[in-house]
Amino acid sequence: MSEVTQAQIKAALKEVRDQNLDSDLVAAGAVKDIDIGKDRVTVNIELGYPANGYREELAQAIRQKLEPIAGTVEVKITSKIISHAVQQGVKPLAGIKNTIAVASGKGGVGKSTTAVNLALALQAEGANVGILDADIYGPSQPRMLGCRARPDSSDGKTMAPNISYKLQSMSIGYLINEEDPMIWRGPMVTSALEQLLTQTRWSDLDYLVIDLPPGTGDIQLTLCQKIPVSGAVIVTTPQDIALLDAKKGLRMFQEVNVPVLGIVENMSIHICSKCGHEEAIFGSGGGQQMSEQYGVDLLGQLPLDVSIREGADNGRPTVAIAPDSHIASIYRRMARRTAAKLSMRAKDYSARFPKIVIQNN
């Protein structure tokens, strides 16, 4: 076999498609180095998103393309997660590289369950992750994470996030009794949420998943204008009435210039636990139709499964408790696609600009 060239290697890598980015590796800028040695070719790939569950599959695809022309091939794949831009006029937060808002136009579609499993899936893929329960009126993350401890405040001004399943979390639910109603008006809610976000000592997060309250009213719009958001995920069911509200949620993010990373179709199909019969109880194809209508990705379709509900109710999220299950694999695939879509967005360059300090001499 004649000696292979860099150009031949790159041409072959152009034929390897990253299924999470929907792009070939060269176009995505993922090829960092090609070393052609005497007895082997070494290719270094750097992804902009966590990919523990995809790395070997991608390496195998690269080897299959390169070995016929290069012989022995060594593939090294790493991930480097950087900060991405948030909406104009809102500053990123210290200790948090990226924020992903999980929203729905209406309640009851499984938004909070999706948010906690998305956070855990990003963590399983290799990222450092936190979750903020932004639903002041109906906080559910303390129950879903099986954590009720009051946050520690060593200085009386800031709080340490609670840790559950190695996930950093903060919620108003940690500060009140579970049965206590939050009888607050809008300004009090937004003020409380800003305090939870800014006065929590988040530690070196690649992603902070924000579980937003359902709806598209004044409170939700105000939150989206004040909270730095790198990208949003819309959760819906295939049901027509849910899709109508989900579209309103998507339009809300467009109004405040927050990129929508994609749509998650929850409860897409019911699988009978007794006989295995599959039935689309809430209809079918709605998420795909919405995806095509607005030009955003369908990140994943999750089944209506009793184990997901039981896990959320009992503080045992599916991804944490059944990491090798089929459902966990769907969440992890969804997490990779979400992070991959974010990795293609504009980078945050604010840290590169010097701060101007005026002194009186």
Backbone hydrogen bonds in HBPLUS format (Angstrom, degrees):
<---DONOR---> <-ACCEPTOR-->    atom                        ^
c    i                          cat <-CA-CA->   ^        H-A-AA   ^      H-
h    n   atom  resd res      DA  || num        DHA   H-A  angle D-A-AA Bond
n    s   type  num  typ     dist DA aas  dist angle  dist       angle   num
A0009-ILE N   A0005-THR O   3.09 MM   4  6.44 156.6  2.15 149.3 155.7     1
A0010-LYS N   A0006-GLN O   2.91 MM   4  6.18 165.9  1.93 157.4 160.7     2
A0011-ALA N   A0007-ALA O   2.95 MM   4  6.07 154.5  2.02 142.4 149.8     3
A0012-ALA N   A0008-GLN O   3.02 MM   4  6.24 151.1  2.11 143.3 150.5     4
A0013-LEU N   A0009-ILE O   2.93 MM   4  6.22 152.9  2.00 149.0 157.1     5
A0014-LYS N   A0010-LYS O   2.99 MM   4  6.23 134.5  2.21 143.0 154.2     6
A0015-GLU N   A0012-ALA O   3.02 MM   3  5.43 153.8  2.09 107.4 115.8     7
A0016-VAL N   A0013-LEU O   3.05 MM   3  5.15 163.2  2.08 105.3 110.6     8
A0025-LEU N   A0016-VAL O   3.17 MM   9  6.27 146.7  2.29 170.8 176.6     9
A0018-ASP N   A0023-SER O   2.81 MM   5  5.63 161.6  1.84 159.1 156.3    10
A0022-ASP N   A0018-ASP O   2.86 MM   4  5.77 134.1  2.07 151.5 165.3    11
A0028-ALA N   A0024-ASP O   3.03 MM   4  6.18 147.8  2.14 149.9 159.7    12
A0030-ALA N   A0025-LEU O   3.02 MM   5  5.32 154.3  2.09 166.8 166.8    13
A0029-GLY N   A0026-VAL O   3.05 MM   3  5.19 155.4  2.11 104.6 112.4    14
A0046-GLU N   A0030-ALA O   2.84 MM  16  5.09 161.1  1.87 149.4 153.4    15
A0032-LYS N   A0044-ASN O   2.92 MM  12  5.55 153.2  2.00 153.7 160.6    16
A0044-ASN N   A0033-ASP O   2.88 MM  11  5.07 173.8  1.88 154.0 155.1    17
A0035-ASP N   A0042-THR O   2.83 MM   7  5.05 171.8  1.83 155.9 158.8    18
A0042-THR N   A0035-ASP O   2.84 MM   7  5.05 167.7  1.85 152.1 154.9    19
A0037-GLY N   A0040-ARG O   2.85 MM   3  5.26 150.8  1.94 160.8 165.8    20
A0041-VAL N   A0072-THR O   2.96 MM  31  6.40 156.5  2.01 151.7 157.9    21
A0074-GLU N   A0041-VAL O   2.80 MM  33  6.16 164.8  1.82 156.6 161.5    22
A0043-VAL N   A0074-GLU O   2.86 MM  31  6.30 162.0  1.89 167.0 173.0    23
A0076-LYS N   A0043-VAL O   2.89 MM  33  6.18 171.7  1.89 167.5 168.6    24
A0045-ILE N   A0076-LYS O   2.75 MM  31  6.06 171.8  1.75 170.1 173.0    25
A0078-THR N   A0045-ILE O   2.90 MM  33  6.34 160.9  1.94 161.5 166.7    26
A0047-LEU N   A0078-THR O   2.81 MM  31  6.19 167.8  1.82 156.6 155.0    27
A0080-LYS N   A0047-LEU O   2.80 MM  33  6.19 159.9  1.84 169.2 175.2    28
A0054-TYR N   A0051-ALA O   3.06 MM   3  5.20 160.8  2.10 110.0 116.1    29
A0055-ARG N   A0051-ALA O   2.99 MM   4  5.76 134.3  2.20 161.6 168.0    30
A0052-ASN N   A0125-GLU O   3.06 MM  73  4.58 153.0  2.14 120.3 125.7    31
A0058-LEU N   A0054-TYR O   3.00 MM   4  6.22 161.5  2.04 160.3 165.6    32
A0059-ALA N   A0055-ARG O   2.93 MM   4  6.15 158.6  1.98 148.7 155.2    33
A0060-GLN N   A0056-GLU O   2.92 MM   4  6.09 155.6  1.98 147.4 153.4    34
A0061-ALA N   A0057-GLU O   3.11 MM   4  6.36 152.4  2.19 142.5 149.5    35
A0062-ILE N   A0058-LEU O   3.00 MM   4  6.30 150.6  2.09 148.9 156.9    36
A0063-ARG N   A0059-ALA O   2.94 MM   4  6.22 163.0  1.97 151.2 155.6    37
A0064-GLN N   A0060-GLN O   3.00 MM   4  6.19 157.1  2.06 147.4 153.4    38
A0065-LYS N   A0061-ALA O   3.34 MM   4  6.54 143.8  2.48 136.2 144.1    39
A0065-LYS N   A0062-ILE O   3.14 MM   3  5.31 126.5  2.44  99.3 112.5    40
A0066-LEU N   A0062-ILE O   2.99 MM   4  6.20 152.8  2.06 152.5 160.8    41
A0067-GLU N   A0063-ARG O   2.88 MM   4  5.58 169.8  1.89 152.5 155.0    42
A0069-ILE N   A0066-LEU O   3.02 MM   3  5.61 142.3  2.16 116.9 127.1    43
A0070-ALA N   A0066-LEU O   2.75 MM   4  5.64 140.5  1.90 155.9 167.2    44
A0071-GLY N   A0067-GLU O   2.96 MM   4  4.58 149.1  2.05 126.7 126.8    45
A0348-ASP N   A0083-SER O   3.10 MM 265  5.50 161.1  2.14 122.0 119.4    46
A0085-ALA N   A0346-ALA O   2.96 MM 261  5.76 160.3  2.00 135.5 141.8    47
A0090-VAL N   A0087-GLN O   3.25 MM   3  5.94 152.2  2.33 141.1 141.0    48
A0096-ILE N   A0093-LEU O   3.29 MM   3  5.71 155.3  2.35 132.5 131.0    49
A0205-LEU N   A0095-GLY O   2.76 MM 110  5.97 162.8  1.79 161.2 155.2    50
A0097-LYS N   A0205-LEU O   2.90 MM 108  6.12 164.2  1.92 153.2 158.2    51
A0208-LEU N   A0098-ASN O   2.82 MM 110  6.26 144.3  1.94 147.8 159.7    52
A0230-SER N   A0099-THR O   2.86 MM 131  5.15 145.8  1.98 131.6 142.9    53
A0231-GLY N   A0099-THR O   3.33 MM 132  6.81 143.4  2.48 157.1 163.7    54
A0100-ILE N   A0208-LEU O   2.90 MM 108  6.19 159.3  1.94 145.6 151.2    55
A0210-ILE N   A0100-ILE O   2.82 MM 110  6.00 165.1  1.84 144.6 148.4    56
A0101-ALA N   A0231-GLY O   2.98 MM 130  6.42 151.7  2.06 154.6 157.4    57
A0233-VAL N   A0101-ALA O   2.75 MM 132  6.15 154.8  1.81 166.2 172.9    58
A0102-VAL N   A0210-ILE O   2.82 MM 108  5.96 171.0  1.83 162.0 160.1    59
A0212-LEU N   A0102-VAL O   3.10 MM 110  5.96 151.3  2.19 151.2 160.0    60
A0103-ALA N   A0233-VAL O   2.92 MM 130  6.25 167.7  1.94 170.5 174.7    61
A0235-VAL N   A0103-ALA O   2.85 MM 132  6.15 163.7  1.88 166.1 171.7    62
A0215-GLY N   A0104-SER O   3.12 MM 111  6.44 152.4  2.20 140.8 149.3    63
A0114-THR N   A0110-GLY O   2.94 MM   4  6.06 154.5  2.00 146.2 153.8    64
A0115-ALA N   A0111-LYS O   2.82 MM   4  6.08 152.1  1.90 147.9 156.4    65
A0116-VAL N   A0112-SER O   3.04 MM   4  6.27 167.5  2.05 152.8 153.8    66
A0117-ASN N   A0113-THR O   3.17 MM   4  6.26 161.6  2.21 144.7 150.1    67
A0118-LEU N   A0114-THR O   2.80 MM   4  5.87 144.6  1.92 144.9 155.3    68
A0119-ALA N   A0115-ALA O   2.97 MM   4  6.20 159.3  2.01 149.2 154.1    69
A0120-LEU N   A0116-VAL O   3.03 MM   4  6.24 161.1  2.07 144.5 149.6    70
A0121-ALA N   A0117-ASN O   2.86 MM   4  5.89 144.5  1.98 136.1 146.3    71
A0122-LEU N   A0118-LEU O   2.91 MM   4  6.15 157.7  1.96 151.3 156.3    72
A0123-GLN N   A0119-ALA O   3.09 MM   4  6.32 151.2  2.18 141.7 149.8    73
A0124-ALA N   A0120-LEU O   2.88 MM   4  6.14 152.0  1.95 141.7 149.5    74
A0125-GLU N   A0121-ALA O   2.97 MM   4  6.21 136.1  2.17 141.2 152.8    75
A0127-ALA N   A0122-LEU O   3.14 MM   5  5.77 162.5  2.17 144.8 144.0    76
A0126-GLY N   A0123-GLN O   2.97 MM   3  5.24 156.8  2.03 106.6 114.2    77
A0206-ASP N   A0128-ASN O   2.77 MM  78  5.24 154.7  1.83 140.0 148.6    78
A0207-TYR N   A0128-ASN O   3.31 MM  79  6.71 157.7  2.36 154.7 158.9    79
A0168-GLN N   A0129-VAL O   3.42 MM  39  6.64 160.6  2.46 147.9 144.1    80
A0130-GLY N   A0207-TYR O   3.02 MM  77  6.49 149.6  2.12 151.9 160.5    81
A0209-VAL N   A0130-GLY O   2.87 MM  79  6.20 164.9  1.90 152.7 148.4    82
A0131-ILE N   A0168-GLN O   2.74 MM  37  6.28 143.5  1.87 150.1 162.0    83
A0170-MET N   A0131-ILE O   3.13 MM  39  6.68 143.7  2.27 157.2 164.8    84
A0132-LEU N   A0209-VAL O   2.82 MM  77  6.24 157.8  1.86 155.9 162.8    85
A0211-ASP N   A0132-LEU O   2.90 MM  79  6.14 159.1  1.94 161.2 168.2    86
A0133-ASP N   A0170-MET O   2.91 MM  37  6.22 174.7  1.91 169.7 171.3    87
A0134-ALA N   A0211-ASP O   2.93 MM  77  5.46 140.1  2.09 129.1 140.8    88
A0144-MET N   A0140-SER O   3.07 MM   4  6.32 165.9  2.09 154.2 158.7    89
A0145-LEU N   A0141-GLN O   2.81 MM   4  5.82 150.3  1.90 153.8 159.3    90
A0147-CYS N   A0142-PRO O   2.89 MM   5  5.05 158.2  1.94 152.4 155.8    91
A0146-GLY N   A0143-ARG O   3.11 MM   3  4.96 150.7  2.20  97.0 106.0    92
A0160-ALA N   A0152-ASP O   2.84 MM   8  5.45 161.5  1.88 160.6 167.0    93
A0159-MET N   A0199-GLN O   2.80 MM  40  6.22 156.7  1.85 159.0 166.2    94
A0201-ARG N   A0159-MET O   2.74 MM  42  5.97 162.6  1.77 166.1 168.4    95
A0162-ASN N   A0169-SER O   2.94 MM   7  5.25 138.4  2.12 165.6 157.8    96
A0169-SER N   A0162-ASN O   2.83 MM   7  5.25 145.8  1.95 152.1 159.8    97
A0164-SER N   A0167-LEU O   3.11 MM   3  5.24 159.8  2.15 138.4 142.7    98
A0167-LEU N   A0164-SER O   2.90 MM   3  5.24 160.6  1.93 112.6 119.0    99
A0174-TYR N   A0171-SER O   3.06 MM   3  5.57 164.2  2.09 111.3 116.1   100
A0175-LEU N   A0172-ILE O   2.95 MM   3  5.35 154.6  2.01 110.9 119.1   101
A0180-ASP N   A0177-ASN O   3.08 MM   3  5.37 153.6  2.15 110.1 118.2   102
A0188-MET N   A0185-ARG O   3.08 MM   3  5.62 124.2  2.41 114.4 127.8   103
A0189-VAL N   A0185-ARG O   3.16 MM   4  6.46 152.0  2.24 151.1 159.5   104
A0189-VAL N   A0186-GLY O   2.99 MM   3  5.11 117.9  2.39 100.8 116.6   105
A0190-THR N   A0186-GLY O   3.01 MM   4  6.33 165.3  2.04 165.5 168.1   106
A0191-SER N   A0187-PRO O   3.03 MM   4  6.09 155.6  2.10 141.3 148.3   107
A0192-ALA N   A0188-MET O   2.94 MM   4  6.08 158.2  1.99 144.5 150.4   108
A0193-LEU N   A0189-VAL O   2.95 MM   4  6.17 158.9  2.00 151.8 157.7   109
A0194-GLU N   A0190-THR O   3.00 MM   4  6.16 158.8  2.04 145.1 150.6   110
A0195-GLN N   A0191-SER O   3.07 MM   4  6.33 151.0  2.16 144.1 151.8   111
A0196-LEU N   A0192-ALA O   2.97 MM   4  6.27 158.1  2.02 149.3 155.0   112
A0197-LEU N   A0193-LEU O   2.97 MM   4  6.19 154.5  2.04 150.1 156.9   113
A0198-THR N   A0194-GLU O   2.88 MM   4  5.97 171.3  1.89 151.5 154.2   114
A0199-GLN N   A0195-GLN O   2.82 MM   4  5.34 152.6  1.89 143.4 149.5   115
A0202-TRP N   A0200-THR O   2.95 MM   2  5.70 132.2  2.18 105.9  91.7   116
A0221-LEU N   A0217-GLY O   3.03 MM   4  6.25 163.9  2.06 155.5 160.5   117
A0222-THR N   A0218-ASP O   2.89 MM   4  6.02 159.7  1.94 149.7 155.3   118
A0223-LEU N   A0219-ILE O   2.94 MM   4  6.17 158.7  1.99 151.6 157.4   119
A0224-CYS N   A0220-GLN O   3.03 MM   4  6.27 158.0  2.07 148.1 153.6   120
A0225-GLN N   A0221-LEU O   3.08 MM   4  6.30 131.8  2.32 138.4 151.2   121
A0225-GLN N   A0222-THR O   3.12 MM   3  5.08 131.6  2.37  93.8 107.1   122
A0226-LYS N   A0222-THR O   3.07 MM   4  6.30 132.6  2.31 143.8 155.9   123
A0226-LYS N   A0223-LEU O   3.20 MM   3  5.23 135.3  2.41  96.7 108.5   124
A0227-ILE N   A0223-LEU O   2.82 MM   4  5.72 159.4  1.86 158.7 162.4   125
A0232-ALA N   A0259-PRO O   2.90 MM  27  6.29 146.6  2.01 151.1 159.6   126
A0261-LEU N   A0232-ALA O   2.72 MM  29  5.60 146.9  1.83 147.9 158.8   127
A0234-ILE N   A0262-GLY O   3.12 MM  28  6.50 166.1  2.14 156.4 159.0   128
A0264-VAL N   A0234-ILE O   2.81 MM  30  6.15 162.3  1.84 161.5 164.1   129
A0236-THR N   A0264-VAL O   3.00 MM  28  6.33 160.9  2.03 171.9 174.4   130
A0266-ASN N   A0236-THR O   2.69 MM  30  5.92 165.7  1.71 173.1 168.2   131
A0242-ALA N   A0239-GLN O   3.11 MM   3  5.35 121.6  2.47 102.8 117.1   132
A0243-LEU N   A0239-GLN O   2.97 MM   4  6.25 153.8  2.04 154.4 162.8   133
A0244-LEU N   A0240-ASP O   3.02 MM   4  6.30 150.6  2.11 149.4 156.5   134
A0246-ALA N   A0242-ALA O   2.88 MM   4  6.11 151.0  1.97 146.2 155.7   135
A0247-LYS N   A0243-LEU O   2.94 MM   4  6.11 151.2  2.03 148.5 154.2   136
A0248-LYS N   A0245-ASP O   3.09 MM   3  5.07 121.3  2.45  93.1 107.9   137
A0249-GLY N   A0245-ASP O   3.07 MM   4  6.46 150.8  2.16 145.9 153.7   138
A0250-LEU N   A0246-ALA O   2.95 MM   4  6.30 153.1  2.03 147.9 155.1   139
A0251-ARG N   A0247-LYS O   2.95 MM   4  6.20 159.1  1.99 146.4 151.7   140
A0252-MET N   A0248-LYS O   2.92 MM   4  6.15 143.5  2.05 143.4 153.7   141
A0253-PHE N   A0249-GLY O   3.29 MM   4  6.67 154.8  2.36 147.6 151.5   142
A0254-GLN N   A0250-LEU O   3.15 MM   4  6.50 152.4  2.23 144.5 152.6   143
A0255-GLU N   A0251-ARG O   2.95 MM   4  6.22 145.2  2.08 145.1 154.0   144
A0255-GLU N   A0252-MET O   3.14 MM   3  5.12 121.2  2.50  92.8 107.2   145
A0256-VAL N   A0253-PHE O   3.22 MM   3  5.31 129.6  2.49  96.9 109.1   146
A0258-VAL N   A0253-PHE O   2.93 MM   5  5.09 177.7  1.93 148.6 148.1   147
A0257-ASN N   A0254-GLN O   3.19 MM   3  4.94 163.7  2.22 101.7 104.7   148
A0263-ILE N   A0297-ASP O   2.75 MM  34  6.20 151.5  1.83 157.9 167.9   149
A0299-LEU N   A0263-ILE O   2.75 MM  36  5.59 139.2  1.91 142.3 155.9   150
A0265-GLU N   A0300-GLY O   2.99 MM  35  6.31 162.2  2.02 166.5 164.2   151
A0302-LEU N   A0265-GLU O   2.89 MM  37  6.32 157.6  1.94 156.1 163.6   152
A0268-SER N   A0302-LEU O   2.80 MM  34  5.80 156.2  1.86 161.8 160.3   153
A0304-LEU N   A0269-ILE O   2.81 MM  35  5.74 164.9  1.83 135.6 140.5   154
A0270-HIS N   A0279-GLU O   2.83 MM   9  5.22 173.1  1.84 147.5 148.5   155
A0279-GLU N   A0270-HIS O   2.88 MM   9  5.22 152.8  1.95 146.9 155.8   156
A0272-CYS N   A0277-HIS O   2.91 MM   5  5.22 168.0  1.93 146.9 149.6   157
A0276-GLY N   A0272-CYS O   2.88 MM   4  4.68 138.5  2.05 123.1 133.7   158
A0281-ILE N   A0279-GLU O   3.08 MM   2  5.67 123.5  2.41 107.1  91.4   159
A0283-GLY N   A0280-ALA O   3.21 MM   3  5.19 163.4  2.24 110.2 110.8   160
A0289-GLN N   A0285-GLY O   2.97 MM   4  6.09 156.7  2.02 149.0 155.8   161
A0290-MET N   A0286-GLY O   2.96 MM   4  6.18 160.1  2.00 150.5 155.6   162
A0291-SER N   A0287-GLY O   2.91 MM   4  6.06 153.3  1.98 144.0 152.0   163
A0292-GLU N   A0288-GLN O   3.00 MM   4  6.24 157.7  2.05 148.8 153.3   164
A0293-GLN N   A0289-GLN O   2.91 MM   4  6.10 153.4  1.98 146.3 154.4   165
A0294-TYR N   A0290-MET O   3.09 MM   4  6.21 157.7  2.14 151.3 154.5   166
A0295-GLY N   A0291-SER O   2.91 MM   4  5.69 116.3  2.33 136.0 150.7   167
A0296-VAL N   A0291-SER O   3.07 MM   5  4.99 143.9  2.20 138.4 144.9   168
A0308-ILE N   A0305-ASP O   3.15 MM   3  5.69 136.7  2.35 111.8 121.5   169
A0310-GLU N   A0306-VAL O   2.89 MM   4  6.10 169.6  1.90 157.5 160.7   170
A0311-GLY N   A0307-SER O   2.96 MM   4  5.92 157.0  2.01 138.7 145.2   171
A0312-ALA N   A0308-ILE O   3.09 MM   4  6.28 158.5  2.13 146.3 151.6   172
A0313-ASP N   A0309-ARG O   3.00 MM   4  6.20 163.1  2.03 155.2 159.7   173
A0314-ASN N   A0310-GLU O   3.04 MM   4  6.07 144.3  2.17 144.7 153.5   174
A0316-ARG N   A0311-GLY O   2.68 MM   5  4.40 157.4  1.73 152.6 149.2   175
A0320-ALA N   A0317-PRO O   3.09 MM   3  5.55 125.7  2.40 110.1 123.3   176
A0321-ILE N   A0317-PRO O   2.97 MM   4  6.10 164.1  1.99 162.2 167.5   177
A0322-ALA N   A0318-THR O   2.77 MM   4  5.36 161.4  1.80 147.7 153.6   178
A0325-SER N   A0322-ALA O   3.08 MM   3  5.44 167.5  2.09 119.0 121.7   179
A0329-SER N   A0325-SER O   3.13 MM   4  6.44 148.7  2.23 142.4 150.9   180
A0330-ILE N   A0326-HIS O   3.13 MM   4  6.51 140.2  2.30 142.1 152.5   181
A0330-ILE N   A0327-ILE O   3.07 MM   3  5.11 125.0  2.39  95.7 109.9   182
A0331-TYR N   A0327-ILE O   3.08 MM   4  6.47 160.5  2.12 153.1 157.3   183
A0332-ARG N   A0328-ALA O   2.91 MM   4  6.17 157.1  1.97 149.1 155.7   184
A0333-ARG N   A0329-SER O   2.96 MM   4  6.07 153.6  2.03 139.8 146.8   185
A0334-MET N   A0330-ILE O   2.90 MM   4  6.10 156.4  1.96 148.6 155.6   186
A0335-ALA N   A0331-TYR O   2.82 MM   4  6.08 150.2  1.91 145.8 154.3   187
A0336-ARG N   A0332-ARG O   2.95 MM   4  6.19 158.4  2.00 147.7 152.5   188
A0337-ARG N   A0333-ARG O   3.07 MM   4  6.30 161.6  2.10 147.3 152.1   189
A0338-THR N   A0334-MET O   2.94 MM   4  6.12 156.4  1.99 146.9 153.9   190
A0339-ALA N   A0335-ALA O   2.97 MM   4  6.15 171.5  1.97 154.6 156.2   191
A0340-ALA N   A0336-ARG O   2.83 MM   4  5.90 150.5  1.92 144.9 154.1   192
A0341-LYS N   A0337-ARG O   2.91 MM   4  6.07 158.2  1.96 147.4 152.2   193
A0342-LEU N   A0338-THR O   3.11 MM   4  6.39 154.8  2.18 144.6 151.7   194
A0343-SER N   A0339-ALA O   2.90 MM   4  6.13 144.6  2.03 140.5 150.5   195
A0344-MET N   A0341-LYS O   3.28 MM   3  5.50 150.2  2.37 101.9 110.2   196
A0345-ARG N   A0342-LEU O   2.95 MM   3  5.29 163.8  1.98 114.6 119.9   197
A0352-ARG N   A0349-TYR O   2.96 MM   3  5.54 153.9  2.02 117.4 125.5   198
A0353-PHE N   A0350-SER O   3.28 MM   3  5.71 152.4  2.37 108.6 115.6   199
